[in-house]
């Protein structure tokens, strides 16, 4: 069951990843109805049908304070070396591998059906309060969106962004922290601003990122 309430305070690819991303590459990162069916669809899960809200303010201190999506150290068995990021889209978590079967876990919002993917990439760029340029396909789905929005507290990209390889996808913040734990985006992974700031400080350029769509291994 997907929890419904939480306290909120203001590189190389796998073949499955290539097939999924081919249909998503120009779709952008933020919410909107699915326009492509790509990759393997998961079992039915709760989605949150809200549009992006450019101009809505969410401070950099916004963080999930309690519940399963709160930032916490957890047991995590993995063959990946310490420092690797592992994204589990079905679980709505990203794990920063610590070693000794432990990881630092963050709650995330993920792609809605038709925008979910898997693959292996690296962090190719980092940005603080990133600008946002919705692609034409996204603007066609949500005509109220601006063609460009400078970074800042009202930007849907949030406080920080980790760019994933040569794709348009990112791990980034959000000005809608209540969407954490939901399938809402067009392929990116969003964290509350306080959590993405914490993760951003821990993750250097070149970090390996494993995106898994489906059951945990």
TIMIVEX-553319 format. One record per atom (N, C-alpha, C): residue number from 1; chain; atom name; x, y, z. Coordinates in steps of 0.05 Angstrom, whole numbers. Example, Ala and Ser with C-alpha at 12.3 -4.5 7.8 and 13.67 -1.06 7.14 Angstrom:
BEGIN
<1 A N <264 -114 156>>,
<1 A CA <246 -90 156>>,
<1 A C <264 -66 156>>,
<2 A N <257 -45 142>>,
<2 A CA <273 -21 143>>,
<2 A C <258 1 157>>,
! end
This chain:
BEGIN
<1 A N <17 -24 0>>,
<1 A CA <0 0 0>>,
<1 A C <17 25 0>>,
<2 A N <11 44 -16>>,
<2 A CA <25 69 -17>>,
<2 A C <15 87 6>>,
<3 A N <33 96 24>>,
<3 A CA <23 113 46>>,
<3 A C <11 139 34>>,
<4 A N <-10 149 46>>,
<4 A CA <-25 171 35>>,
<4 A C <-20 197 51>>,
<5 A N <-9 195 75>>,
<5 A CA <-5 219 91>>,
<5 A C <24 219 102>>,
<6 A N <36 243 101>>,
<6 A CA <62 247 113>>,
<6 A C <64 275 123>>,
<7 A N <80 280 143>>,
<7 A CA <84 308 153>>,
<7 A C <104 321 134>>,
<8 A N <97 345 125>>,
<8 A CA <115 359 106>>,
<8 A C <120 387 118>>,
<9 A N <146 393 119>>,
<9 A CA <154 419 129>>,
<9 A C <170 433 108>>,
<10 A N <152 459 110>>,
<10 A CA <164 478 91>>,
<10 A C <194 481 95>>,
<11 A N <513 148 -392>>,
<11 A CA <532 127 -391>>,
<11 A C <523 102 -405>>,
<12 A N <531 78 -397>>,
<12 A CA <520 55 -411>>,
<12 A C <491 51 -402>>,
<13 A N <475 38 -420>>,
<13 A CA <448 32 -414>>,
<13 A C <443 2 -416>>,
<14 A N <423 -7 -401>>,
<14 A CA <413 -34 -405>>,
<14 A C <395 -33 -430>>,
<15 A N <390 -56 -442>>,
<15 A CA <372 -56 -466>>,
<15 A C <344 -47 -459>>,
<16 A N <335 -54 -435>>,
<16 A CA <308 -45 -426>>,
<16 A C <308 -15 -423>>,
<17 A N <330 -4 -413>>,
<17 A CA <331 25 -409>>,
<17 A C <331 39 -436>>,
<18 A N <346 29 -455>>,
<18 A CA <347 41 -481>>,
<18 A C <319 41 -494>>,
<19 A N <305 19 -492>>,
<19 A CA <279 18 -504>>,
<19 A C <259 37 -491>>,
<20 A N <261 40 -465>>,
<20 A CA <243 58 -451>>,
<20 A C <249 87 -457>>,
<21 A N <275 94 -455>>,
<21 A CA <283 122 -458>>,
<21 A C <278 132 -487>>,
<22 A N <280 114 -506>>,
<22 A CA <276 122 -534>>,
<22 A C <249 136 -537>>,
<23 A N <229 126 -523>>,
<23 A CA <202 138 -525>>,
<23 A C <198 162 -508>>,
<24 A N <217 168 -489>>,
<24 A CA <213 189 -469>>,
<24 A C <231 213 -473>>,
<25 A N <251 210 -490>>,
<25 A CA <274 229 -489>>,
<25 A C <266 258 -492>>,
<26 A N <245 264 -507>>,
<26 A CA <237 292 -510>>,
<26 A C <213 299 -493>>,
<27 A N <205 283 -474>>,
<27 A CA <181 287 -460>>,
<27 A C <185 306 -436>>,
<28 A N <209 311 -428>>,
<28 A CA <214 328 -405>>,
<28 A C <212 313 -379>>,
<29 A N <211 329 -356>>,
<29 A CA <213 316 -330>>,
<29 A C <188 319 -313>>,
<30 A N <171 337 -318>>,
<30 A CA <151 343 -298>>,
<30 A C <124 331 -306>>,
<31 A N <104 337 -290>>,
<31 A CA <79 321 -292>>,
<31 A C <63 328 -316>>,
<32 A N <46 309 -324>>,
<32 A CA <28 312 -347>>,
<32 A C <18 285 -356>>,
<33 A N <-3 283 -371>>,
<33 A CA <-13 257 -379>>,
<33 A C <6 243 -397>>,
<34 A N <6 217 -395>>,
<34 A CA <25 201 -411>>,
<34 A C <19 204 -440>>,
<35 A N <40 209 -456>>,
<35 A CA <37 212 -485>>,
<35 A C <51 190 -500>>,
<36 A N <66 172 -485>>,
<36 A CA <80 150 -498>>,
<36 A C <79 126 -479>>,
<37 A N <76 103 -490>>,
<37 A CA <77 78 -474>>,
<37 A C <104 66 -479>>,
<38 A N <122 67 -459>>,
<38 A CA <149 58 -463>>,
<38 A C <157 40 -439>>,
<39 A N <173 20 -445>>,
<39 A CA <183 3 -423>>,
<39 A C <161 -16 -414>>,
<40 A N <167 -30 -392>>,
<40 A CA <148 -48 -380>>,
<40 A C <131 -34 -359>>,
<41 A N <105 -35 -362>>,
<41 A CA <87 -22 -343>>,
<41 A C <86 -37 -317>>,
<42 A N <85 -23 -294>>,
<42 A CA <83 -37 -268>>,
<42 A C <54 -44 -263>>,
<43 A N <49 -58 -241>>,
<43 A CA <22 -62 -232>>,
<43 A C <10 -35 -224>>,
<44 A N <-16 -34 -223>>,
<44 A CA <-30 -9 -218>>,
<44 A C <-21 2 -191>>,
<45 A N <-14 28 -190>>,
<45 A CA <-6 41 -165>>,
<45 A C <-20 68 -165>>,
<46 A N <-21 80 -142>>,
<46 A CA <-34 106 -139>>,
<46 A C <-18 127 -154>>,
<47 A N <-32 144 -169>>,
<47 A CA <-20 167 -181>>,
<47 A C <-34 192 -171>>,
<48 A N <-20 214 -173>>,
<48 A CA <-31 240 -163>>,
<48 A C <-35 257 -187>>,
<49 A N <-59 264 -194>>,
<49 A CA <-66 278 -219>>,
<49 A C <-66 308 -214>>,
<50 A N <-42 319 -212>>,
<50 A CA <-39 348 -209>>,
<50 A C <-20 358 -230>>,
<51 A N <-24 382 -240>>,
<51 A CA <-6 394 -258>>,
<51 A C <17 408 -244>>,
<52 A N <37 416 -258>>,
<52 A CA <59 431 -246>>,
<52 A C <49 459 -239>>,
<53 A N <61 471 -219>>,
<53 A CA <52 496 -209>>,
<53 A C <76 516 -209>>,
<54 A N <84 526 -233>>,
<54 A CA <106 546 -233>>,
<54 A C <97 570 -217>>,
<55 A N <115 580 -201>>,
<55 A CA <110 603 -184>>,
<55 A C <102 596 -156>>,
<56 A N <94 571 -151>>,
<56 A CA <89 563 -124>>,
<56 A C <115 562 -108>>,
<57 A N <114 572 -84>>,
<57 A CA <139 575 -68>>,
<57 A C <142 551 -49>>,
<58 A N <165 538 -50>>,
<58 A CA <172 518 -30>>,
<58 A C <201 523 -23>>,
<59 A N <206 528 2>>,
<59 A CA <233 537 10>>,
<59 A C <252 513 10>>,
<60 A N <277 520 12>>,
<60 A CA <298 499 11>>,
<60 A C <297 482 37>>,
<61 A N <283 491 57>>,
<61 A CA <281 475 82>>,
<61 A C <260 454 81>>,
<62 A N <243 454 60>>,
<62 A CA <221 434 58>>,
<62 A C <233 406 58>>,
<63 A N <223 389 76>>,
<63 A CA <234 362 78>>,
<63 A C <213 344 89>>,
<64 A N <213 318 82>>,
<64 A CA <195 299 94>>,
<64 A C <206 292 122>>,
<65 A N <189 298 142>>,
<65 A CA <199 295 170>>,
<65 A C <194 268 182>>,
<66 A N <173 254 174>>,
<66 A CA <167 228 186>>,
<66 A C <154 210 166>>,
<67 A N <149 185 174>>,
<67 A CA <137 166 156>>,
<67 A C <158 152 139>>,
<68 A N <150 134 122>>,
<68 A CA <169 118 106>>,
<68 A C <185 134 87>>,
<69 A N <176 158 79>>,
<69 A CA <191 173 59>>,
<69 A C <210 193 72>>,
<70 A N <212 193 98>>,
<70 A CA <232 209 112>>,
<70 A C <260 198 107>>,
<71 A N <279 216 104>>,
<71 A CA <307 208 100>>,
<71 A C <317 192 124>>,
<72 A N <329 168 118>>,
<72 A CA <337 151 140>>,
<72 A C <357 130 130>>,
<73 A N <374 120 148>>,
<73 A CA <392 98 142>>,
<73 A C <377 72 145>>,
<74 A N <379 54 125>>,
<74 A CA <364 29 125>>,
<74 A C <382 6 118>>,
<75 A N <373 -18 124>>,
<75 A CA <386 -42 114>>,
<75 A C <383 -44 84>>,
<76 A N <404 -49 69>>,
<76 A CA <403 -49 40>>,
<76 A C <425 -67 30>>,
<77 A N <417 -91 21>>,
<77 A CA <437 -110 11>>,
<77 A C <441 -104 -19>>,
<78 A N <466 -99 -27>>,
<78 A CA <472 -92 -54>>,
<78 A C <501 -100 -60>>,
<79 A N <506 -107 -85>>,
<79 A CA <533 -111 -95>>,
<79 A C <546 -86 -105>>,
<80 A N <531 -64 -105>>,
<80 A CA <542 -39 -115>>,
<80 A C <561 -27 -95>>,
<81 A N <582 -13 -104>>,
<81 A CA <602 -2 -85>>,
<81 A C <590 22 -71>>,
<82 A N <601 29 -47>>,
<82 A CA <592 53 -33>>,
<82 A C <593 78 -50>>,
<83 A N <574 95 -47>>,
<83 A CA <572 119 -64>>,
<83 A C <554 117 -88>>,
<84 A N <546 92 -95>>,
<84 A CA <527 88 -117>>,
<84 A C <499 97 -109>>,
<85 A N <485 109 -128>>,
<85 A CA <457 115 -125>>,
<85 A C <440 93 -138>>,
<86 A N <421 82 -124>>,
<86 A CA <403 62 -135>>,
<86 A C <375 73 -132>>,
<87 A N <361 76 -155>>,
<87 A CA <334 86 -155>>,
<87 A C <315 63 -159>>,
<88 A N <296 59 -141>>,
<88 A CA <275 38 -144>>,
<88 A C <249 53 -149>>,
<89 A N <240 53 -174>>,
<89 A CA <216 68 -181>>,
<89 A C <191 56 -169>>,
<90 A N <189 30 -167>>,
<90 A CA <165 18 -156>>,
<90 A C <162 23 -126>>,
<91 A N <185 25 -112>>,
<91 A CA <185 30 -84>>,
<91 A C <182 60 -77>>,
<92 A N <189 78 -96>>,
<92 A CA <189 107 -92>>,
<92 A C <212 115 -73>>,
<93 A N <236 102 -77>>,
<93 A CA <259 109 -61>>,
<93 A C <284 111 -78>>,
<94 A N <302 128 -70>>,
<94 A CA <330 128 -80>>,
<94 A C <348 122 -56>>,
<95 A N <367 103 -61>>,
<95 A CA <385 95 -41>>,
<95 A C <414 104 -48>>,
<96 A N <427 116 -28>>,
<96 A CA <456 122 -31>>,
<96 A C <470 100 -15>>,
<97 A N <484 82 -30>>,
<97 A CA <496 59 -18>>,
<97 A C <519 68 1>>,
<98 A N <519 57 26>>,
<98 A CA <538 64 46>>,
<98 A C <559 42 51>>,
<99 A N <553 18 42>>,
<99 A CA <570 -5 49>>,
<99 A C <559 -19 74>>,
<100 A N <570 -43 80>>,
<100 A CA <562 -59 103>>,
<100 A C <531 -63 104>>,
<101 A N <520 -67 80>>,
<101 A CA <491 -72 78>>,
<101 A C <474 -49 89>>,
<102 A N <483 -25 85>>,
<102 A CA <468 -1 94>>,
<102 A C <467 19 71>>,
<103 A N <446 35 71>>,
<103 A CA <443 56 52>>,
<103 A C <427 79 65>>,
<104 A N <432 103 55>>,
<104 A CA <416 126 62>>,
<104 A C <393 128 42>>,
<105 A N <369 127 52>>,
<105 A CA <345 125 35>>,
<105 A C <329 151 36>>,
<106 A N <321 159 12>>,
<106 A CA <304 183 9>>,
<106 A C <279 176 -6>>,
<107 A N <256 188 3>>,
<107 A CA <231 185 -12>>,
<107 A C <232 202 -37>>,
<108 A N <220 192 -59>>,
<108 A CA <220 206 -84>>,
<108 A C <193 204 -97>>,
<109 A N <187 223 -115>>,
<109 A CA <166 221 -135>>,
<109 A C <178 211 -161>>,
<110 A N <162 194 -175>>,
<110 A CA <173 180 -199>>,
<110 A C <155 186 -223>>,
<111 A N <163 174 -246>>,
<111 A CA <147 177 -270>>,
<111 A C <121 163 -269>>,
<112 A N <100 175 -279>>,
<112 A CA <74 161 -281>>,
<112 A C <75 140 -303>>,
<113 A N <54 125 -305>>,
<113 A CA <54 103 -325>>,
<113 A C <58 115 -353>>,
<114 A N <75 102 -368>>,
<114 A CA <82 112 -394>>,
<114 A C <108 128 -394>>,
<115 A N <118 136 -370>>,
<115 A CA <142 152 -368>>,
<115 A C <163 140 -350>>,
<116 A N <160 114 -345>>,
<116 A CA <179 101 -327>>,
<116 A C <200 85 -343>>,
<117 A N <224 84 -332>>,
<117 A CA <246 73 -347>>,
<117 A C <266 61 -328>>,
<118 A N <286 46 -340>>,
<118 A CA <307 35 -324>>,
<118 A C <333 38 -340>>,
<119 A N <356 37 -326>>,
<119 A CA <381 40 -340>>,
<119 A C <404 44 -321>>,
<120 A N <427 49 -333>>,
<120 A CA <452 54 -318>>,
<120 A C <464 79 -329>>,
<121 A N <468 100 -312>>,
<121 A CA <479 125 -321>>,
<121 A C <499 135 -300>>,
<122 A N <509 159 -305>>,
<122 A CA <526 173 -286>>,
<122 A C <516 201 -282>>,
<123 A N <522 213 -260>>,
<123 A CA <516 241 -255>>,
<123 A C <535 257 -273>>,
<124 A N <524 270 -293>>,
<124 A CA <540 285 -313>>,
<124 A C <542 315 -307>>,
<125 A N <524 325 -291>>,
<125 A CA <524 354 -285>>,
<125 A C <509 358 -259>>,
<126 A N <516 379 -244>>,
<126 A CA <501 387 -220>>,
<126 A C <495 416 -222>>,
<127 A N <471 424 -211>>,
<127 A CA <463 452 -213>>,
<127 A C <448 459 -188>>,
<128 A N <453 483 -177>>,
<128 A CA <438 494 -155>>,
<128 A C <416 513 -166>>,
<129 A N <392 510 -156>>,
<129 A CA <369 525 -165>>,
<129 A C <368 526 -196>>,
<130 A N <366 503 -209>>,
<130 A CA <368 501 -238>>,
<130 A C <346 516 -253>>,
<131 A N <352 526 -276>>,
<131 A CA <332 537 -294>>,
<131 A C <314 515 -305>>,
<132 A N <292 522 -316>>,
<132 A CA <273 502 -327>>,
<132 A C <265 511 -355>>,
<133 A N <269 493 -374>>,
<133 A CA <260 498 -402>>,
<133 A C <242 474 -411>>,
<134 A N <216 476 -406>>,
<134 A CA <199 454 -415>>,
<134 A C <201 449 -445>>,
<135 A N <203 424 -454>>,
<135 A CA <205 419 -483>>,
<135 A C <177 424 -496>>,
<136 A N <177 428 -522>>,
<136 A CA <151 434 -536>>,
<136 A C <130 413 -530>>,
<137 A N <138 388 -528>>,
<137 A CA <118 367 -523>>,
<137 A C <104 371 -496>>,
<138 A N <118 380 -476>>,
<138 A CA <106 385 -450>>,
<138 A C <88 409 -451>>,
<139 A N <97 430 -465>>,
<139 A CA <80 454 -467>>,
<139 A C <54 448 -482>>,
<140 A N <56 430 -502>>,
<140 A CA <32 422 -517>>,
<140 A C <12 408 -498>>,
<141 A N <22 393 -479>>,
<141 A CA <4 380 -460>>,
<141 A C <-6 398 -438>>,
<142 A N <11 418 -431>>,
<142 A CA <4 437 -410>>,
<142 A C <9 465 -420>>,
<143 A N <-9 477 -436>>,
<143 A CA <-4 502 -450>>,
<143 A C <1 526 -431>>,
<144 A N <-6 523 -406>>,
<144 A CA <-2 545 -386>>,
<144 A C <27 547 -378>>,
<145 A N <44 527 -384>>,
<145 A CA <72 528 -375>>,
<145 A C <88 549 -390>>,
<146 A N <108 561 -377>>,
<146 A CA <125 580 -391>>,
<146 A C <146 566 -408>>,
<147 A N <156 579 -428>>,
<147 A CA <177 567 -445>>,
<147 A C <204 567 -431>>,
<148 A N <207 585 -411>>,
<148 A CA <232 586 -395>>,
<148 A C <225 597 -367>>,
<149 A N <237 586 -347>>,
<149 A CA <234 597 -320>>,
<149 A C <261 595 -306>>,
<150 A N <270 619 -296>>,
<150 A CA <295 620 -282>>,
<150 A C <293 604 -256>>,
<151 A N <316 594 -247>>,
<151 A CA <316 579 -222>>,
<151 A C <308 596 -198>>,
<152 A N <297 583 -178>>,
<152 A CA <288 598 -154>>,
<152 A C <267 582 -139>>,
<153 A N <258 592 -116>>,
<153 A CA <239 577 -100>>,
<153 A C <213 570 -113>>,
<154 A N <205 586 -133>>,
<154 A CA <180 581 -148>>,
<154 A C <183 563 -172>>,
<155 A N <207 553 -177>>,
<155 A CA <212 537 -200>>,
<155 A C <206 507 -194>>,
<156 A N <190 493 -211>>,
<156 A CA <184 465 -206>>,
<156 A C <209 447 -205>>,
<157 A N <232 456 -214>>,
<157 A CA <256 439 -213>>,
<157 A C <268 439 -185>>,
<158 A N <259 457 -167>>,
<158 A CA <268 457 -140>>,
<158 A C <296 468 -136>>,
<159 A N <308 461 -113>>,
<159 A CA <332 473 -103>>,
<159 A C <358 463 -116>>,
<160 A N <358 438 -125>>,
<160 A CA <382 426 -136>>,
<160 A C <374 406 -158>>,
<161 A N <393 400 -176>>,
<161 A CA <389 380 -196>>,
<161 A C <414 364 -201>>,
<162 A N <411 338 -204>>,
<162 A CA <432 320 -213>>,
<162 A C <424 310 -240>>,
<163 A N <439 317 -261>>,
<163 A CA <433 309 -289>>,
<163 A C <443 281 -294>>,
<164 A N <427 265 -308>>,
<164 A CA <433 237 -312>>,
<164 A C <443 232 -340>>,
<165 A N <470 228 -342>>,
<165 A CA <482 222 -368>>,
<165 A C <476 242 -388>>,
<166 A N <470 234 -413>>,
<166 A CA <464 252 -435>>,
<166 A C <434 254 -440>>,
<167 A N <418 243 -421>>,
<167 A CA <389 244 -424>>,
<167 A C <378 271 -414>>,
<168 A N <352 276 -418>>,
<168 A CA <339 300 -407>>,
<168 A C <330 295 -378>>,
<169 A N <335 272 -367>>,
<169 A CA <325 265 -341>>,
<169 A C <343 274 -318>>,
<170 A N <331 279 -295>>,
<170 A CA <346 289 -272>>,
<170 A C <335 278 -246>>,
<171 A N <351 279 -226>>,
<171 A CA <342 276 -198>>,
<171 A C <342 305 -188>>,
<172 A N <319 315 -180>>,
<172 A CA <317 343 -174>>,
<172 A C <298 348 -151>>,
<173 A N <296 373 -142>>,
<173 A CA <278 381 -121>>,
<173 A C <250 386 -133>>,
<174 A N <233 398 -116>>,
<174 A CA <206 404 -125>>,
<174 A C <194 426 -108>>,
<175 A N <176 441 -120>>,
<175 A CA <160 461 -105>>,
<175 A C <133 449 -97>>,
<176 A N <130 422 -100>>,
<176 A CA <106 408 -92>>,
<176 A C <114 384 -75>>,
<177 A N <124 388 -51>>,
<177 A CA <134 366 -35>>,
<177 A C <113 345 -28>>,
<178 A N <88 353 -30>>,
<178 A CA <67 333 -24>>,
<178 A C <65 311 -45>>,
<179 A N <79 314 -67>>,
<179 A CA <78 294 -88>>,
<179 A C <99 272 -84>>,
<180 A N <116 274 -63>>,
<180 A CA <135 253 -58>>,
<180 A C <120 227 -51>>,
<181 A N <129 205 -63>>,
<181 A CA <116 180 -58>>,
<181 A C <95 173 -79>>,
<182 A N <92 191 -99>>,
<182 A CA <72 186 -120>>,
<182 A C <85 184 -147>>,
<183 A N <70 172 -166>>,
<183 A CA <78 170 -194>>,
<183 A C <66 194 -208>>,
<184 A N <82 215 -213>>,
<184 A CA <72 241 -221>>,
<184 A C <87 254 -244>>,
<185 A N <113 247 -247>>,
<185 A CA <130 262 -266>>,
<185 A C <130 249 -293>>,
<186 A N <144 262 -311>>,
<186 A CA <148 252 -339>>,
<186 A C <175 239 -342>>,
<187 A N <185 226 -321>>,
<187 A CA <210 211 -324>>,
<187 A C <232 218 -304>>,
<188 A N <231 242 -293>>,
<188 A CA <251 250 -273>>,
<188 A C <243 239 -245>>,
<189 A N <261 242 -227>>,
<189 A CA <257 234 -199>>,
<189 A C <260 258 -181>>,
<190 A N <239 264 -165>>,
<190 A CA <239 288 -149>>,
<190 A C <240 282 -119>>,
<191 A N <254 299 -105>>,
<191 A CA <256 298 -76>>,
<191 A C <247 325 -65>>,
<192 A N <239 325 -40>>,
<192 A CA <234 350 -26>>,
<192 A C <260 366 -26>>,
<193 A N <258 392 -26>>,
<193 A CA <281 409 -29>>,
<193 A C <303 404 -8>>,
<194 A N <295 401 17>>,
<194 A CA <315 396 38>>,
<194 A C <329 369 33>>,
<195 A N <316 350 22>>,
<195 A CA <328 324 17>>,
<195 A C <346 325 -7>>,
<196 A N <339 339 -29>>,
<196 A CA <356 340 -52>>,
<196 A C <381 356 -45>>,
<197 A N <379 376 -28>>,
<197 A CA <403 392 -20>>,
<197 A C <422 373 -5>>,
<198 A N <411 356 13>>,
<198 A CA <428 337 27>>,
<198 A C <441 317 8>>,
<199 A N <425 306 -10>>,
<199 A CA <437 287 -29>>,
<199 A C <457 300 -47>>,
<200 A N <451 323 -57>>,
<200 A CA <469 338 -75>>,
<200 A C <497 341 -63>>,
<201 A N <498 347 -37>>,
<201 A CA <523 351 -23>>,
<201 A C <539 325 -21>>,
<202 A N <526 303 -21>>,
<202 A CA <539 277 -18>>,
<202 A C <548 264 -44>>,
<203 A N <538 273 -67>>,
<203 A CA <542 259 -92>>,
<203 A C <560 275 -111>>,
<204 A N <583 266 -118>>,
<204 A CA <601 280 -136>>,
<204 A C <594 274 -165>>,
<205 A N <605 290 -183>>,
<205 A CA <603 284 -212>>,
<205 A C <614 257 -218>>,
<206 A N <602 243 -236>>,
<206 A CA <612 216 -243>>,
<206 A C <600 194 -227>>,
<207 A N <584 200 -207>>,
<207 A CA <571 180 -191>>,
<207 A C <555 161 -208>>,
<208 A N <558 135 -203>>,
<208 A CA <542 115 -217>>,
<208 A C <513 116 -206>>,
<209 A N <494 115 -225>>,
<209 A CA <465 115 -218>>,
<209 A C <452 91 -232>>,
<210 A N <440 74 -216>>,
<210 A CA <426 50 -226>>,
<210 A C <396 55 -222>>,
<211 A N <381 55 -244>>,
<211 A CA <352 59 -243>>,
<211 A C <339 32 -247>>,
<212 A N <323 23 -228>>,
<212 A CA <310 -3 -229>>,
<212 A C <280 2 -230>>,
<213 A N <266 -10 -249>>,
<213 A CA <237 -8 -251>>,
<213 A C <226 -36 -247>>,
<214 A N <212 -40 -225>>,
<214 A CA <202 -67 -219>>,
<214 A C <209 -75 -191>>,
<215 A N <207 -100 -185>>,
<215 A CA <212 -110 -158>>,
<215 A C <241 -107 -151>>,
<216 A N <247 -103 -125>>,
<216 A CA <274 -101 -116>>,
<216 A C <288 -128 -119>>,
<217 A N <315 -126 -121>>,
<217 A CA <331 -151 -123>>,
<217 A C <342 -158 -95>>,
! end
